[in-house]
Amino acid sequence: MITVNARATFSPEGPFKLTTIERRELQPHDVLIEIKYSGICHSDIHTARGEWGPVNYPLVPGHEIAGIVTRVGSAVRKFAVGDRVGVGCMVDSCRECANCHKGEEQYCLNGMTGTYAATDRYGQYTQGGYSSQIVVTEDFVVRIPNGMELDVAAPLLCAGITTYSPLRHWGAGPGKKIAVVGLGGLGHLAVKLAHAMGAELTVLSQSLKKKEDGLKLGADHYYATSDPETFKQLAGSFDLIINTVSAKIDMSAYLSLLALDGTLVNVGAPAEPLSVNVFTLIGHRRSFAGSMIGGIRETQEMLDFCAEHGIVPEIEVISANQIDEAWERVLASDVRYRFVIDISTMEKE
């Protein structure tokens, strides 16, 4: 086993403490990655606080990982020592089911293995990127393009692919009218990506306080959802709505904004159930859908697309001893727009 430093939470209430965890010794197809940066995702908070189900503690979150390969297993062919790489929300899948064969490992019929809070094929409880090193099979590692800095690459491994995948799947592009609900860690990347794809893009946010940001990021229009006139004015307008909000909202009101055959895709994952008035769906043949992340192939495609179009998240880099404060700021929507932990500060209290 390989002993590495990590920041873990030992209960739903926290706080984070410096500790050590064990990584498996390299198997033939494994790579050892020295983690340089790890993004903070709202999913980390939901999971660690038990809002999505029971959790084993101590827990090391983090599934937006960017670093450098430092060792490779005897059979590794895709990567070499010194390569700049990333790891996202999953570290394995069965690789045998129909979905895995389609390159949709995130929807593995036997259950993909999460980067943290899951049990892997070796019987180990997975621990994430708030740590100094990680061991991952080469098939679930992606290459960070040349010219893209590691700190801004990290959030793309979750926030980037979470928004890229539905935009690609539902055909974002010229002639499409798309709305993004929420301008946060996910939403600001959805705006950048949809703009680069050529869609006409509208941001729907609770207030207008981020309007200037939204327009700079690439939005064509910006509306406040706290204003009832917004829903009257925009009724039946959009081909696609990406809802990035991880809170309970009036889904029927947002569905009414869809045009004929339009789709609302939920990528935000609130702990509470969402209710829908079915008449908002059947009246205009609308669809209410969900999307998780993307497969490994699509994640690499997303990184290459971002490199080609100069798309990077807006980040605030923090030290490892600021994680608790950063989590509270995420919950208060006090970040523009993604926190990234500098792992080199891991051992500093």
Secondary structure, DSSP 4 states (H G I P E B T S, - for coil): -EEEEEEEE-STT--EEEEEEEEPPPPTTEEEEEEEEEE--HHHHHHHTTTTS---SSB-----EEEEEEEE-TT--S--TT-EEEE-SEEE--S-SHHHHTT-GGG-TT--EESSSSB-TTSPBP--SSBSEEEEEGGG-EEPPTT--HHHHGGGGTHHHHHHHHHHHTT-STT-EEEEE--SHHHHHHHHHHHHHT-EEEEEESSSTTHHHHHHHT-SEEEETTSHHHHHHTTT-EEEEEE---S---HHHHHTTEEEEEEEEE-S--SS-----THHHHTTT-EEEE-----HHHHHHHHHHHHHHT----EEEEEGGGHHHHHHHHHTT-SSSEEEEEGGGTT--
